[in-house]
Amino acid sequence: MSYTFHLLPPRTDGDLRDYARLEMDDGAFVSVDPVKEAMKMRIAEALVARYPDLEVSREGYGRDAPSRLRCFEINDLGEDSFGVQIQLFDDEAMVSVPFWHTGEKAAACFAQVWDLMRIVCGVAGYAVFDRQMDRALADGETYDAALATYTKSMMRVSRDPDLGGRKPAKPWWKKKR
């Protein structure tokens, strides 16, 4: 599980919600568009120039892979990694943050994520849609609201045994004596 931001071309009507909720194409194969590949390469180069520990790989470029699976995958693999993953598709990008971080580490992670998204949006002209808050983030909006939502989600994940967490301790008055 991860906290995911959807980066999309801005809409003329200003509302990204419906567009962000659409599923990607139906899986049909579409030939590689050199203009879109060049855009993904410019974004990847800009990210690696700022964060040299990022590792870029090309995924889904096999002969019979559907176009929706074809992307540049960029992973934060440095020594002080936050585990952030960026996927650059033909007409959109996704930034995912794993539910690993708490406190100051979560704040530092989100500061880096904001910088990463600023780079992607600056190169591609995308707008940011926060899937967890179900709204677009205004230009220049701070990460405070997203960080608070991440923190609340992280607490739920860490307590849910089905998600790899642990059950919260029973209150003292409910314990057997």
trRosetta pair geometry for C-beta under 8 A, 3 or more apart (Angstrom, degrees):
i j d omega theta_ij theta_ji phi_ij phi_ji
1 98 7.6 102 87 -148 53 64
1 99 5.5 -1 96 5 99 126
1 157 6.1 -158 81 -117 143 133
1 163 6.2 -14 -2 -154 142 117
2 85 7.6 -32 -152 34 171 110
2 96 4.1 49 128 -178 147 104
2 97 5.8 156 -171 70 95 36
2 98 5.0 -56 -104 -94 96 44
2 99 6.5 -152 -106 -20 41 76
3 96 7.0 147 72 -157 44 56
3 97 4.5 -18 57 60 99 99
3 99 6.8 110 -26 -70 89 79
3 132 5.9 -34 -144 -30 86 142
3 146 7.7 122 165 178 135 96
3 149 7.6 132 -137 108 128 96
3 150 4.9 -23 -79 -111 164 97
3 153 6.4 134 -83 74 105 151
4 94 5.9 -20 -162 -168 107 103
4 95 7.1 149 -154 78 55 48
4 96 4.9 -16 -99 -101 80 80
4 97 7.8 -166 -72 21 37 68
4 131 5.1 5 83 29 94 134
4 132 7.4 133 47 -33 64 91
5 94 7.1 152 79 -160 54 51
5 95 4.4 -6 55 57 106 99
5 96 7.8 -157 24 -70 66 38
5 113 7.4 135 0 170 140 119
5 117 6.3 -38 113 -96 156 136
5 128 5.6 -21 -176 -160 118 101
5 129 7.0 146 -167 73 65 47
5 130 5.9 -33 -112 -102 79 60
5 131 7.2 -160 -104 0 26 88
5 137 8.0 -27 -139 -2 115 132
5 146 7.8 8 -80 -143 112 147
6 16 7.9 170 95 156 112 125
6 20 4.8 125 90 -143 150 107
6 92 6.8 -13 -175 -179 84 123
6 93 7.9 151 -164 83 42 50
6 94 6.0 -18 -107 -106 58 75
6 128 7.5 132 73 -161 49 50
6 129 4.4 -26 68 67 99 103
6 130 7.9 -168 24 -77 78 13
6 131 5.8 87 -14 -51 109 101
7 92 6.2 154 85 -169 63 68
7 93 4.1 -9 60 62 118 94
7 94 7.1 -156 19 -74 83 26
7 95 6.7 60 -22 -11 113 100
7 117 6.5 -172 -81 -143 127 92
7 120 5.6 3 -179 121 173 131
7 121 6.3 -130 -148 -75 123 85
7 124 7.3 88 143 76 123 137
7 126 4.0 59 169 140 95 149
7 127 7.2 168 -153 76 60 31
7 128 5.7 -25 -100 -99 74 63
7 129 7.5 -175 -80 21 26 75
8 11 7.8 11 120 -40 119 88
8 16 5.8 144 63 -146 134 118
8 19 6.0 143 165 122 159 122
8 20 6.2 -128 -21 -84 149 81
8 91 7.8 29 -143 138 69 81
8 92 5.0 -10 -100 -118 68 104
8 126 5.7 127 60 -154 18 99
8 127 6.0 -32 69 58 74 80
8 129 6.1 14 11 -3 116 118
9 91 6.5 -49 -16 -180 115 90
9 92 7.5 -93 -9 -83 74 73
9 124 7.9 -104 -84 148 72 99
9 125 6.7 26 -127 103 74 96
9 126 6.1 -72 -77 -110 36 66
9 127 7.4 34 151 12 16 88
10 14 7.7 -7 -179 -110 96 44
10 16 7.6 -75 -134 -74 48 107
10 125 7.1 -85 0 151 100 88
10 126 7.4 158 -37 -158 69 30
10 127 4.4 92 -87 -27 78 123
11 14 6.0 -107 83 -12 94 11
11 15 6.0 -58 78 57 147 46
11 16 5.8 -180 -3 -80 120 60
11 19 5.8 -173 -70 -16 129 148
11 127 7.8 -79 3 32 71 145
15 18 6.5 47 123 12 109 95
15 19 7.6 142 111 2 67 100
15 136 7.5 -156 -145 -12 38 130
16 19 5.3 -75 -158 54 54 111
16 20 5.1 54 148 -30 90 110
16 127 5.9 -147 -67 97 143 125
16 129 4.5 -140 122 -78 135 122
16 136 4.4 107 30 -75 122 117
17 20 6.0 -60 -143 36 22 108
17 21 6.5 17 159 -17 61 110
17 129 7.3 164 -86 -142 43 128
17 134 6.7 45 -128 174 107 77
17 135 6.9 -24 -80 -109 104 45
17 136 7.2 -102 -49 -29 71 89
18 21 5.9 -61 -150 36 30 110
18 22 7.0 45 150 -37 62 94
19 22 5.9 -40 -160 8 36 115
19 129 8.0 -168 81 -50 92 157
20 129 4.2 -126 -88 122 150 166
20 131 6.9 -157 157 -90 127 81
20 136 8.0 180 -29 -74 140 81
24 68 4.2 128 122 -136 129 118
24 89 7.1 -103 -123 -163 136 164
24 92 7.9 -135 -100 44 102 134
25 28 6.3 -84 150 36 119 84
25 30 7.4 4 113 -14 172 128
25 66 7.7 -160 93 165 104 109
25 67 6.0 6 64 77 141 112
25 68 5.0 -157 55 -63 84 107
26 68 7.9 -177 60 -28 17 135
27 66 3.8 -47 -166 -139 65 160
27 67 7.6 164 -156 38 24 70
27 68 5.7 -63 -92 21 51 123
27 69 7.9 37 -130 -18 77 98
28 66 6.4 85 49 -142 11 97
28 67 6.7 -3 87 13 57 110
29 64 7.0 -82 -76 -151 140 46
29 65 7.4 113 -107 85 99 40
29 66 5.9 -110 -73 -120 62 47
29 67 5.9 134 -141 -35 34 86
30 33 7.7 -9 134 -33 108 98
30 67 4.1 12 32 -68 93 151
32 36 7.9 -142 -176 66 62 105
32 37 5.9 33 175 -51 105 130
32 61 7.6 29 -81 -137 129 97
32 70 7.4 -134 -97 170 87 157
33 36 4.1 58 84 17 112 111
33 37 6.5 173 86 -14 55 85
33 90 6.4 76 37 -139 122 119
34 37 5.4 -53 -141 39 34 114
34 38 6.2 39 157 -24 66 103
35 38 5.8 -52 -150 33 29 112
35 39 6.7 32 149 -20 61 103
36 39 5.5 -48 -150 32 36 114
36 40 6.6 36 152 -17 65 102
36 90 4.4 3 -178 -147 149 81
36 91 7.3 -53 -129 -57 126 64
37 40 5.7 -52 -150 36 34 111
37 41 6.3 35 150 -20 65 106
38 41 5.5 -53 -147 37 33 114
38 42 6.4 36 152 -22 65 102
39 42 5.7 -51 -149 33 32 110
39 43 6.5 31 153 -17 64 104
39 123 7.5 145 -168 142 76 103
39 124 6.2 84 176 -107 115 91
40 43 5.7 -54 -150 36 32 112
40 44 6.2 32 153 -18 66 107
40 71 7.7 -164 -136 -160 144 55
40 72 4.7 153 172 -7 119 131
40 88 4.4 141 -136 128 97 132
40 90 7.8 -60 -49 -101 121 37
41 44 5.7 -54 -144 38 32 111
41 45 6.2 32 156 -20 65 107
41 72 7.6 166 -74 -74 47 153
42 45 5.8 -54 -145 38 29 111
42 46 6.3 29 155 -19 63 107
42 123 5.4 178 121 -170 105 129
43 46 5.8 -58 -150 36 29 110
43 47 6.4 27 154 -18 65 108
43 72 7.6 154 77 67 109 146
43 88 5.6 157 82 -113 141 147
43 93 7.4 -146 172 -81 161 145
43 119 7.4 121 -156 132 73 91
43 120 5.5 43 -154 -124 118 70
43 123 4.8 173 -93 88 72 147
43 124 5.9 4 -80 -43 125 108
44 47 5.8 -57 -149 37 30 111
44 48 6.2 22 158 -12 67 110
44 56 4.8 73 -163 -119 126 146
44 72 5.3 -94 -67 162 129 153
44 74 6.2 -172 -123 -77 87 127
44 88 6.7 -110 -56 7 92 154
45 48 6.0 -58 -142 42 29 105
45 49 6.1 36 155 -27 64 106
46 49 5.7 -50 -146 30 29 115
46 50 6.8 18 157 -9 61 106
46 119 5.2 177 129 -179 114 111
46 122 7.7 -150 164 79 157 109
46 123 5.3 -167 12 -60 158 139
47 50 6.1 -66 -156 41 30 103
47 51 6.1 -34 168 41 70 102
47 54 5.6 -47 134 64 105 170
47 56 7.9 127 77 -73 119 114
47 74 6.0 27 107 -171 155 161
47 86 7.0 -136 -129 55 164 162
47 116 6.4 41 -129 -141 107 84
47 119 5.6 137 -85 114 69 146
47 120 7.2 21 -69 -64 113 81
48 51 6.6 -76 -123 72 28 64
48 52 6.2 60 -179 -114 71 42
48 54 5.2 -125 -96 66 70 111
48 56 6.4 -63 -59 -27 128 122
48 74 7.9 -129 -58 -139 88 123
49 52 7.8 15 -138 -73 14 72
50 115 7.2 -157 154 149 146 115
50 119 6.1 -128 9 -85 151 150
51 54 4.7 74 104 -24 105 109
51 76 7.3 -41 155 -114 143 90
51 78 7.6 -108 179 -31 97 136
51 112 7.8 80 -91 -164 140 110
51 116 7.4 -19 -5 -90 145 96
53 76 6.8 48 108 -157 104 62
53 77 6.2 -149 161 69 90 62
53 78 2.9 23 166 -72 160 107
53 79 7.4 -108 -126 6 148 64
53 81 7.3 -140 137 -82 134 86
54 74 5.3 8 178 -177 118 102
54 75 6.9 153 -157 74 67 36
54 76 6.1 -37 -103 -94 74 54
54 77 7.4 111 -133 20 27 80
54 78 7.8 -31 -52 -34 43 100
54 86 8.0 -6 -152 27 130 121
55 74 7.0 163 78 -153 44 53
55 75 5.0 -18 58 60 97 90
55 77 4.9 11 -5 14 121 131
56 72 6.0 -14 -163 -176 99 105
56 73 7.4 147 -155 78 48 47
56 74 5.1 -14 -99 -101 72 83
57 72 7.4 155 80 -160 36 58
57 73 5.1 -19 65 62 88 96
57 74 7.9 173 23 -80 62 39
57 75 7.7 6 10 3 104 106
58 61 5.3 8 143 -16 113 134
58 71 7.8 -176 -152 97 53 35
58 72 5.9 -35 -101 -104 64 64
58 73 7.6 161 -104 17 13 79
59 69 7.0 -97 129 159 93 80
59 70 7.2 179 95 -139 60 33
59 71 5.5 -8 60 61 98 77
59 72 7.6 143 18 -117 80 14
59 73 4.8 42 -11 -15 125 121
59 87 8.0 -52 44 -132 130 101
60 65 4.3 176 -170 161 71 147
60 66 7.6 -49 -169 65 120 55
60 69 3.5 -174 -126 124 142 86
60 70 4.1 -136 105 -83 111 45
60 71 6.2 48 34 14 125 67
61 65 6.6 -22 -19 45 3 141
61 70 5.7 87 -80 -132 61 100
62 65 4.3 103 55 -25 87 109
65 69 5.1 -108 176 77 106 122
65 70 6.1 125 113 -65 121 88
66 69 5.3 87 67 7 79 103
66 70 7.7 -139 104 -17 44 89
67 70 5.4 -52 -154 19 44 118
67 90 7.1 -10 171 -17 108 136
68 89 7.4 -3 -151 -141 50 133
70 89 7.4 102 85 -136 64 73
70 90 7.4 42 87 -41 104 97
71 87 4.7 20 153 -174 151 92
71 88 5.7 153 -169 71 89 48
71 89 4.9 -46 -100 -83 106 63
72 87 7.3 156 77 -157 51 46
72 88 4.2 -3 52 52 101 111
73 85 6.8 -20 -168 -168 90 101
73 86 7.5 152 -160 82 42 54
73 87 5.5 -12 -106 -105 69 77
73 88 7.9 -150 -68 22 29 73
74 85 7.1 146 79 -162 54 51
74 86 4.1 -13 61 61 107 103
74 87 7.6 -167 22 -74 74 31
74 88 7.1 48 -9 -13 110 103
75 84 7.7 162 -153 88 46 53
75 85 5.4 -12 -104 -109 73 78
75 86 7.8 -156 -67 27 34 69
76 81 4.8 146 129 -147 90 89
76 82 5.5 -5 110 49 155 75
76 83 6.2 -67 70 -18 108 5
76 84 4.3 56 -4 48 134 83
76 85 7.3 -115 9 -66 83 43
76 112 7.9 79 -113 137 151 140
77 81 5.7 -16 -142 -92 16 140
78 81 5.0 155 59 -68 62 78
81 84 7.9 -148 -174 17 80 72
82 97 7.1 -34 143 -138 112 91
82 100 7.9 170 -173 65 58 122
82 101 6.8 -8 -152 -57 91 139
82 105 7.8 168 -117 173 91 88
82 108 7.5 -157 -88 107 126 88
82 109 4.1 146 -147 -122 137 98
82 112 6.1 166 -1 63 153 143
82 113 7.7 -116 111 -50 153 92
83 97 7.3 95 89 -157 89 52
83 98 4.4 -39 119 18 136 124
83 100 5.9 79 27 14 150 144
84 95 6.7 -7 -173 -172 105 89
84 96 7.0 157 -157 81 56 52
84 97 5.7 -19 -105 -99 81 69
84 98 7.9 -132 -79 2 38 79
84 109 7.1 165 -55 -166 110 95
84 112 6.9 -147 -18 109 153 115
84 113 6.0 -172 -117 -90 141 90
84 116 6.7 171 143 -3 152 168
85 94 7.9 3 109 107 89 93
85 95 7.5 165 86 -154 49 44
85 96 4.7 -9 59 57 96 103
86 93 6.4 -3 -174 -179 90 113
86 94 7.2 166 -153 84 45 53
86 95 5.2 -9 -104 -104 79 75
86 96 7.8 -172 -76 21 35 70
86 116 6.5 -140 -70 168 135 130
86 120 7.0 -162 -155 -71 135 139
87 93 6.4 168 86 -157 54 63
87 94 4.6 6 50 50 103 98
87 96 7.7 31 -3 -4 101 108
88 93 5.0 -16 -107 -107 59 101
88 120 7.6 -155 -95 -134 103 116
89 92 5.1 4 60 62 113 74
89 93 6.6 -173 22 -84 74 43
89 94 7.6 49 -11 -7 108 91
92 126 7.3 111 -134 -122 54 132
93 120 5.4 -112 72 -176 165 142
93 124 7.0 143 -15 33 126 165
93 126 6.4 -102 26 -45 107 173
95 113 6.1 132 153 -158 134 98
95 116 6.3 141 -128 107 139 123
95 117 5.8 -90 -10 -78 162 96
95 120 7.4 -160 -56 9 120 156
97 101 7.6 -55 168 21 111 123
97 109 6.2 112 -148 150 125 124
97 110 7.4 5 -107 -85 165 69
97 113 5.9 -39 -70 -84 125 147
97 150 6.8 -15 91 -130 137 135
98 101 7.8 108 85 -9 74 87
99 150 7.8 -168 -109 -169 76 82
99 153 6.6 -110 -108 122 122 98
99 154 5.0 177 -156 -110 94 74
99 157 4.5 25 149 68 156 167
99 158 7.6 -148 152 -47 114 79
101 105 4.5 -139 -150 113 99 99
101 106 3.8 149 126 -81 108 70
101 109 5.0 -141 -38 -2 175 149
101 150 7.9 5 73 148 102 125
101 154 7.0 -83 72 -115 55 152
102 105 6.4 41 58 53 44 105
102 106 5.5 -4 -133 -27 10 119
102 151 7.3 92 -134 -131 65 84
102 154 6.2 179 -86 137 80 146
103 106 6.1 122 53 17 28 100
103 107 7.3 -58 141 -1 40 100
104 107 5.5 -53 -147 38 38 113
104 108 6.2 38 154 -19 69 104
105 108 5.7 -53 -145 38 31 110
105 109 6.2 37 152 -23 63 106
106 109 5.5 -52 -147 35 31 115
106 110 6.4 26 156 -15 65 106
106 147 6.5 125 139 -156 103 94
106 150 6.3 173 -170 113 121 124
106 151 6.2 110 137 -83 163 87
106 154 7.0 -97 -101 -23 142 165
107 110 6.0 -56 -146 39 29 106
107 111 6.5 35 152 -23 63 103
107 147 6.2 46 -104 -150 64 144
108 111 5.6 -50 -149 31 33 115
108 112 6.7 30 152 -15 63 103
109 112 5.9 -59 -156 37 31 108
109 113 6.3 32 148 -21 67 107
110 113 5.2 -47 -140 37 39 116
110 114 6.3 45 156 -24 66 99
110 143 4.6 162 155 152 116 146
110 146 6.6 164 -146 99 129 106
110 147 4.7 -100 -5 -88 176 102
110 150 6.8 -171 -76 26 125 157
111 114 5.8 -50 -152 31 29 112
111 115 6.8 28 149 -16 61 104
111 143 6.9 -152 -81 35 45 151
112 115 5.6 -55 -153 36 36 111
112 116 6.3 38 150 -20 68 104
113 116 5.5 -52 -147 36 34 114
113 117 6.2 30 155 -16 67 105
113 143 7.3 117 76 -123 102 146
114 117 5.8 -54 -145 39 30 108
114 118 6.2 37 152 -25 63 105
114 142 8.0 -17 -120 -159 154 48
114 143 4.8 -105 -65 -54 129 129
115 118 5.5 -50 -147 32 32 116
115 119 6.7 34 153 -20 63 101
116 119 5.8 -55 -156 32 31 111
116 120 6.5 27 151 -14 66 106
117 120 5.6 -52 -144 39 37 110
117 121 5.9 31 159 -14 69 110
117 128 5.7 39 179 -91 136 132
118 121 6.0 -57 -140 44 25 106
118 122 6.0 31 156 -26 62 111
119 122 5.7 -56 -145 34 26 114
119 123 6.5 16 161 -11 63 107
120 123 6.3 -64 -152 40 27 102
120 124 5.9 -15 168 17 66 117
120 126 6.3 -24 130 40 93 129
121 124 6.5 -70 -126 58 25 86
121 125 6.9 25 -175 -154 59 5
121 126 4.7 -105 -113 65 71 80
121 127 7.0 79 -132 -86 120 22
121 128 6.6 -59 -73 -45 137 94
127 136 5.9 -2 149 -153 120 120
127 137 7.9 176 172 57 79 69
127 139 7.9 -71 -126 -68 90 83
128 136 6.7 124 86 -160 54 68
128 137 4.5 -22 90 43 111 111
129 135 7.3 -150 -150 120 71 22
129 136 5.1 -46 -99 -97 71 65
129 137 7.3 -171 -99 1 20 78
130 133 4.3 24 104 36 123 104
130 134 7.4 -54 94 -5 76 19
130 135 6.2 -1 52 63 95 62
130 136 7.6 142 12 -124 75 15
130 137 5.6 78 -24 -46 107 104
130 146 5.6 -135 -121 -102 144 108
130 149 7.5 102 163 60 134 157
131 134 6.9 22 -171 -79 34 52
132 146 7.6 109 60 -140 119 76
132 149 5.1 144 117 148 127 133
132 150 7.5 121 64 -72 167 60
132 153 6.5 -66 -147 -54 144 147
133 145 6.6 50 -96 140 156 112
133 146 6.8 -94 -19 -96 132 69
133 149 5.5 -105 -64 -73 96 165
137 141 4.8 -137 179 57 88 135
137 146 7.2 -20 -92 -48 135 124
138 141 4.3 103 60 -45 80 116
141 145 7.5 -33 162 24 119 119
142 145 7.7 115 86 3 76 79
143 146 5.1 -64 -163 52 70 110
143 147 5.2 75 136 -31 91 105
144 147 5.8 -58 -142 37 25 111
144 148 6.4 25 158 -19 63 106
145 148 5.8 -53 -150 35 30 111
145 149 6.5 29 152 -17 64 106
146 149 5.6 -55 -148 38 34 111
146 150 6.2 38 151 -22 67 105
147 150 5.5 -50 -145 36 32 115
147 151 6.3 36 154 -22 64 104
148 151 5.7 -51 -147 34 30 113
148 152 6.6 30 154 -16 63 104
149 152 5.8 -53 -149 37 32 110
149 153 6.3 30 153 -16 65 108
150 153 5.7 -60 -148 41 29 110
150 154 6.0 34 153 -25 66 107
151 154 5.5 -50 -144 33 29 115
151 155 6.6 32 154 -21 61 102
152 155 5.8 -53 -154 31 31 112
152 156 6.8 30 149 -16 63 103
153 156 5.6 -54 -153 36 36 111
153 157 6.2 35 151 -18 69 106
154 157 5.7 -53 -144 38 32 111
154 158 6.1 29 157 -18 66 109
155 158 5.9 -55 -142 38 28 109
155 159 6.5 16 159 -10 61 112
156 159 6.1 -71 -152 43 27 103
156 160 6.1 23 158 -25 67 115
157 160 5.9 -61 -139 32 28 109
157 163 4.9 -102 -150 122 72 144
157 164 7.6 4 171 59 89 89
157 165 5.7 149 142 -44 50 132
158 165 4.3 143 -178 -127 24 128
158 166 7.2 -16 162 32 67 73
159 165 5.1 -4 20 130 10 142
159 166 6.7 -50 -131 76 40 52
159 167 6.6 52 -174 -137 74 27
159 168 5.0 -5 -139 -43 119 91
160 163 4.2 46 91 22 113 109
160 164 7.9 36 89 40 78 47
160 165 4.9 75 51 42 49 121
161 164 7.7 130 -164 -7 35 4
161 165 6.1 -99 -77 75 34 64
161 166 6.4 40 -85 -124 82 26
161 167 5.6 -21 -39 -48 113 82
170 174 4.5 -113 172 85 114 113
170 175 5.4 145 93 -68 122 76
171 174 5.1 79 62 10 81 104
171 175 7.7 -137 96 -22 42 85
172 175 5.8 -44 -154 11 38 117
